[in-house]
């Protein structure tokens, strides 16, 4: 490999690394936004105790009913964006590894993981380091079986789906929804989209938890 080819290889490596970081940044944003929104919705629900509580945001007055109406759309947009960002990380990481191998970068032999190169960690990344054992080191354990933290993201998607379902019930109710085609289309579409795109994360989490099909559910 001559100097020009090596310089071009490093440029491609930097681009691959920047792409990986941008995906990680997007994951952190969508995860944080979805978590905050779900907490606000349920916090508002319990505080309001089903009363017509209203709040003013940027000069706009939003009532409890209005919050429930917009909830299926917001949770669907955020959860699908988060799922897409998580899915995009695999190919981006693989591309970076291949470019590093092409350049002969030595850190590949040190079993460097995606998390170690991620400079935009989110709250779920830190939750995986929690340990009950007082002397067990909080080291990352890739490929660990029977590890409940595999279900962090799928559980968030399930919470989002349930929140969307509850929003539909709170606003229209099952009987009222059936007689409102627009509401049925809106609520049903949001629920179906979230449920359909959550199948992959749940399948991968279950396989990782059981230690099966590891060649296809990691990376």
C-alpha angles and dihedrals in degrees: 000000000000126000094264093051091046092050090050090048092053091048090054089046091054090048091050091049092048090050090052091050093048090053090049090050090051090050091054092049097048093042092050093045093050093046093048093047094049091048091049093049095050094038089053091046094054095041094048091046088210092305123133095266116171134194132193118227120179090339093310118117112218122190128201093258091052091051091053092048093056095040100086091052095046096046091046093051094047097042094047091047090051093048090049092050091050091049091049092056093070098060091040092053091047091050091052092050092050092049090048090050090050090054093043094240108182100215090078089076090056093067094244111189132211091251092057091058094043111106094176102065120174133208092271091057090059095043089063089064094060113117131184094197108091094214103032111109114241092233121150112262109199115198095016114162126224090022111152093201087075086078097055097101096036090051090053090052090049090051089051092050092049091048090052090049092048090049091056091049094046094052105036109005121217095281095045093046094055091059094047109072095186091051091046091051093046098045095038094049092051093049094046093048093050094045094047096050092044092063093079096051092046092048092050092046092051092048092049091047092052094038095237130133089011092159091066105032099052126072 
